[in-house]
């Protein structure tokens, strides 16, 4: 699942939830640079951009994550559970000066 966010944020903090609003404990949340490949309409593109994982955390019982010190830019926020299953990709923009200062809610749909 790829979700482009409409807003720009000052920092990336929020909650990982299932579609029924139940918070997800032990979800892996990662931040990567170069998220534009997710919007590439040509799946046969020869060269994908090289991505670097900038930070990662595992959510606690409250499903919360927080990445406070990211510079202004565009990122891929990737959440997954069960060793890489049920991956959700969110494209987010950070702007330290004019971004929103609100929580991001990442909704995941669990497969079988």
MIDREN-520287 format. One line per field, with one value per residue (C-alpha): residue number from 1; x, y, z. Coordinates in Angstrom, 2 decimals, padded with zeros to 5 digits. Layout:
k c(NUM, ...)
east c(X, ...)
north c(Y, ...)
up c(Z, ...)
//
This chain:
k c(1, 2, 3, 4, 5, 6, 7, 8, 9, 10, 11, 12, 13, 14, 15, 16, 17, 18, 19, 20, 21, 22, 23, 24, 25, 26, 27, 28, 29, 30, 31, 32, 33, 34, 35, 36, 37, 38, 39, 40, 41, 42, 43, 44, 45, 46, 47, 48, 49, 50, 51, 52, 53, 54, 55, 56, 57, 58, 59, 60, 61, 62, 63, 64, 65, 66, 67, 68, 69, 70, 71, 72, 73, 74, 75, 76, 77, 78, 79, 80, 81, 82, 83, 84, 85, 86, 87, 88, 89, 90, 91, 92, 93, 94, 95, 96, 97, 98, 99, 100, 101, 102, 103, 104, 105, 106, 107, 108, 109, 110, 111, 112)
east c(000.00, 001.39, -000.14, 001.01, 000.28, -001.28, 000.20, 003.73, 004.87, 007.41, 008.42, 007.30, 005.46, 002.31, 000.61, 000.44, -003.09, -005.11, -008.03, -010.37, -008.32, -006.69, -003.08, -000.29, 002.42, 005.78, 005.36, 008.67, 008.65, 011.50, 012.41, 014.09, 015.25, 014.36, 010.66, 009.79, 010.22, 006.92, 005.02, 006.77, 004.06, 006.53, 007.05, 009.65, 011.97, 015.55, 017.11, 015.51, 017.03, 019.30, 017.62, 019.23, 017.49, 017.86, 016.16, 014.01, 012.03, 009.57, 006.24, 005.33, 001.96, 000.53, 001.54, 003.53, 006.62, 008.64, 011.42, 012.19, 015.46, 014.87, 015.88, 013.39, 012.73, 010.61, 010.74, 009.31, 007.84, 007.61, 005.75, 005.66, 004.89, 005.72, 009.22, 008.41, 004.87, 002.00, 004.16, 002.65, 004.59, 003.74, 005.29, 005.72, 007.25, 008.99, 009.30, 010.73, 009.35, 005.91, 004.82, 001.90, 002.65, 000.22, 000.35, 000.43, -001.82, -000.57, -003.38, -002.39, -004.44, -003.22, -003.07, -003.13)
north c(000.00, 003.43, 006.51, 010.02, 012.52, 015.83, 017.86, 018.90, 018.20, 019.84, 016.44, 012.89, 011.47, 009.46, 006.13, 002.91, 001.50, -001.19, -000.07, -000.58, 001.99, -000.67, 000.42, -001.88, -002.83, -004.08, -002.53, -001.64, 001.98, 003.13, 006.40, 006.33, 009.05, 009.13, 008.18, 009.21, 005.69, 004.79, 007.08, 005.87, 004.94, 002.83, -000.47, -001.53, 001.37, 000.15, 002.10, 002.59, 005.28, 004.12, 004.53, 004.99, 004.05, 007.13, 005.95, 003.16, 002.25, -000.35, 000.81, 000.16, -000.85, 002.56, 002.14, 005.41, 006.39, 009.63, 010.95, 014.51, 015.57, 015.10, 017.98, 019.56, 017.19, 014.34, 010.86, 007.38, 006.30, 002.51, 000.43, -003.35, -006.17, -009.86, -009.68, -007.54, -008.66, -006.21, -003.30, 000.19, 002.99, 006.61, 009.51, 012.44, 015.90, 017.68, 021.44, 022.66, 026.18, 025.92, 022.31, 021.10, 020.13, 017.24, 013.48, 011.16, 008.12, 005.21, 002.75, -000.83, -003.68, -007.05, -009.89, -013.59)
up c(000.00, -000.97, 000.65, -000.37, 002.42, 001.44, 004.31, 005.22, 008.79, 011.12, 012.51, 011.98, 014.96, 015.19, 015.64, 013.63, 013.63, 011.93, 009.76, 012.74, 014.78, 017.00, 017.70, 016.58, 019.04, 017.71, 014.26, 012.63, 011.43, 009.17, 007.43, 004.01, 001.64, -002.11, -001.93, -005.50, -006.88, -005.14, -007.51, -010.66, -013.14, -015.17, -013.29, -015.87, -015.12, -015.43, -012.61, -009.21, -006.97, -004.21, -000.84, 002.55, 005.78, 007.96, 011.17, 012.58, 015.69, 016.96, 018.32, 021.94, 023.39, 022.39, 018.71, 018.79, 016.77, 016.62, 014.37, 015.51, 013.91, 010.19, 007.95, 005.56, 002.67, 001.33, 002.89, 002.75, 006.08, 005.89, 008.46, 008.63, 010.99, 011.24, 009.78, 006.76, 006.00, 005.60, 004.47, 004.20, 002.46, 003.25, 001.36, 003.75, 003.48, 006.35, 006.53, 009.84, 009.41, 007.83, 008.33, 010.43, 014.01, 014.26, 014.53, 011.52, 011.69, 009.59, 008.82, 008.03, 006.66, 007.88, 005.40, 006.15)
//
